[in-house]
Amino acid sequence: MGAIVVLTVVAGIAHFAGAAALAVFVLSGAALGGLAWIVSDATEAIGRRFGPGATGVLQSTLGNLPELFVVVFALRAGELVVAETSILGSLFANALLVLGLVLVVGARQGGGVMRFGKRLPNDATMLLMLAVFTIVLLGVATASHDPVAEHKKAISIAGAIVLLTVYAAWIYYYLRNDEPAAPDPAGGGHAGPSMAVSIGLLALAGVGAAAVSDWFITALDPAVADLGISKAFAGLVIVAIAGNAVENVVGVVLAAKGQHDLAISIVKNSVAQIAAFLYPLLILVSLLFATQLTFSLAPVYIAALLLSGLAMWQITGDGEGTVHEGLALIGLYAILAMITLYE
């Protein structure tokens, strides 16, 4: 953890000292990933008192803090493309890249097949498809010049409220039926921070993530120009991978340890939460800024969301996953990343 603190301080010094934008961009991105790891570690300590469902919800909620701050600061800076692709990138990174890695590792650990409960994968897909429903209809209306497209802001606000309501109802019943964590027969073999220390770490990491996100967005434009990449690629790939460091690492580690339900819970909760909570919440928050989010997206992203939802459902809906299915999800993410490189 000391290295992460040092990295964050160095990123701050580089920002305030007027260092090269590319250096600030790289340092801030690395610091975001490190802060996400602190959030993950502290959340895991708190979550040991609960079942895999509650732990997954807690970890994905707090693990999505970096994405929340990045999007808010992007909107404040008028960077709509970065805001949109950061949200979508988090969805694609979890639904395709991270889930694929978890399935590959889990299947290898499980003798060729990774097995887990069916309920959460199907619920997560349902919530994702509910968001996609609104996105697809608005996309079709825009492409066909339907009068509905003129009211995309009002429709997005109404859709956001509906999604948040459905998510709240789902999360209530999901947590209500969660099984409590099994007691450790070794009498607490996990050495970790206490509850008070964990809460303090979460608070500090949250403040740090907010500050680093501001530095990250400030350096984005010149850094993208120096690297010669598109803003869409920066948001959908670079920002998404940095912000999803928690799910990237923790999900894979848990899958390797044979904790398949918890690994799937963390990844799928993150997908459901981004689609049905974070995205609609940020649409409402964006009303405070001149640059505002809606559910109206470019056709390529609409198609990618729809196909990602179908792929997720087809591969995990039966409660099993294999190595080649995980590789297929990773391959889909690689193709999407290549497409955004030329956006």
Sequence and secondary structure as in RCSB ss.txt:
>XXXX:A:sequence
MGAIVVLTVVAGIAHFAGAAALAVFVLSGAALGGLAWIVSDATEAIGRRFGPGATGVLQSTLGNLPELFVVVFAL
RAGELVVAETSILGSLFANALLVLGLVLVVGARQGGGVMRFGKRLPNDATMLLMLAVFTIVLLGVATASHDPVAE
HKKAISIAGAIVLLTVYAAWIYYYLRNDEPAAPDPAGGGHAGPSMAVSIGLLALAGVGAAAVSDWFITALDPAVA
DLGISKAFAGLVIVAIAGNAVENVVGVVLAAKGQHDLAISIVKNSVAQIAAFLYPLLILVSLLFATQLTFSLAPV
YIAALLLSGLAMWQITGDGEGTVHEGLALIGLYAILAMITLYE
>XXXX:A:secstr
 HHHHHHHHHHHHHHHTT  HHHHHHHHHHHHHHHHHHHHHHHHHHHTTS HHHHHHHHHHHHTHHHHHHHHHHH
HTT HHHHHHHHHHHHHIIIIIIHHHHHHHHHHHTTTEEE  SHHHHHHHHHHHHHHHHHHHHHHHHHTT GGGG
GHHHHHHHHHHHHHHHHHHHHHHHHHT       TTS       HHHHHHHHHHHHHHHHHHHHHHHHHHHHHHH
HHT  HHHIIIIIIHHHHTHHIIIIIHHHHHTT HHHHHHHHHHHHHHIIIIIHHHHHHHGGGSSS   S   HH
HHHHHHHHHHHHHHHHTTSEEEHHHHHHHHHHHHHHHHHHHT 
